[in-house]
Amino acid sequence: MKILITGGAGFIGSSLADRLLELNNVICVIDNFDPYYDRLIKEQNIRHNLKNKNYKFIEGDIRDTDLIETIIKKNNIDIIFHLAARPGVRFSVEDPYSYHDLNVNGMLSILKASMATKIKKIIYASSSSVYGIAQYLPINENHPTIPISPYGASKLAAEAFCNSFMEVFKIPIISLRYFTVYGPRQRPDMAIYKFFNMILKEKEIIIYGDGKQTRDFTYVSDIIEGTIKTMDSHATGVFNLGSGCRITVNDLVRLIEKVVDKKANIKYVKKQEGDMKDTWADINKAKKTFGYKPKVNIKDGIKLFNDWFENVISNNPNL
């Protein structure tokens, strides 16, 4: 297949590109190196693929519809994996406009370009943040969507545009609601990365609230395999992708302490606006529809993350 990945220099996007290349697909990646975090990290994520004849990288903005149309036509793109987005629940509270601009207008640009070029399928990386405060657990796809952060609202708005374009223009689209993804290449602002970094440096780690909030942490390889499985599915609509398990933030820190053999210096502070208390994915729909089956539990995932962190981050002060 000839595939376009938006946001393909990021954490999940670059990991997806690697796996699709292993499966003998031809990959075109677009990324604008958004300054949300250090450009050097993203450059490191893609460097190993730049000489691969089946890989093409374009630095550009997804809101440039003409550019997206040109990329699709010039490269005969079959499928778009749309991962480009402005991440970060807490930062979205401070600057909601930029989240709407990139996450919603960016989605519209992809949809408009796809409509003009008759793309075969769009697979959109949405978020569990669309659900807001859990009214029951685990959360299935029928759970009310009442996001409590501008980030969650922007991801849900993009989903709504996907639904309308499917209805009106018959573009096949799958929206995947990712639950908290972690693993190699994780962004430095994300919890597991920050906890490892601060504990190893014997610095104070910040936990918002009492640490009893729970998260469905999902290892990146499971997310990638689930995402790829949707390529061959005739299904459209919304699907959860998570681990199907949850852990408290306090227990997560204790697990990291055991793996790195260091004690955390924890400071509890006030809960942040926009943070969800609990996330826990009901993944039965994805299991039944396209055979999604996560394999990496949190204990093994934290060990794998530690191996990567020691080998890549600890030995490279520029990352």
Stockholm file with secondary structure:
# STOCKHOLM 1.0

chainA/1-319         MKILITGGAGFIGSSLADRLLELNNVICVIDNFDPYYDRLIKEQNIRHNLKNKNYKFIEGDIRDTDLIETIIKKNNIDIIFHLAARPGVRFSVEDPYSYHDLNVNGMLSILKASMATKIKKIIYASSSSVYGIAQYLPINENHPTIPISPYGASKLAAEAFCNSFMEVFKIPIISLRYFTVYGPRQRPDMAIYKFFNMILKEKEIIIYGDGKQTRDFTYVSDIIEGTIKTMDSHATGVFNLGSGCRITVNDLVRLIEKVVDKKANIKYVKKQEGDMKDTWADINKAKKTFGYKPKVNIKDGIKLFNDWFENVISNNPNL
#=GR chainA/1-319 SS CEEEEETTTSHHHHHHHHHHHHTTCEEEEEECCCTTSCHHHHHHHHGGGTTCTTEEEEECCTTCHHHHHHHHHHTTCCEEEECCCCCCHHHHHHCHHHHIIIIIIHHHHHHHHHHHHTCSEEEEEEEGGGSBSCSSSSBCTTSCCBCSSHHHHHHHHHHHHHHHHHHHHCCCEEEEEECCEESTTCCTTSHHHHHHHHHHTTCEEEEETTSCCEECCEEHHHHHHHHHHGGGCCCCEEEEESCSCCEEHHHHHHHHHHHHTCCCEEEEECCCTTCCSBCCBCCHHHHHHHCCCCCCCHHHHHHHHHHHIIIIITTCTTC
#=GC SS_cons         CEEEEETTTSHHHHHHHHHHHHTTCEEEEEECCCTTSCHHHHHHHHGGGTTCTTEEEEECCTTCHHHHHHHHHHTTCCEEEECCCCCCHHHHHHCHHHHIIIIIIHHHHHHHHHHHHTCSEEEEEEEGGGSBSCSSSSBCTTSCCBCSSHHHHHHHHHHHHHHHHHHHHCCCEEEEEECCEESTTCCTTSHHHHHHHHHHTTCEEEEETTSCCEECCEEHHHHHHHHHHGGGCCCCEEEEESCSCCEEHHHHHHHHHHHHTCCCEEEEECCCTTCCSBCCBCCHHHHHHHCCCCCCCHHHHHHHHHHHIIIIITTCTTC
//
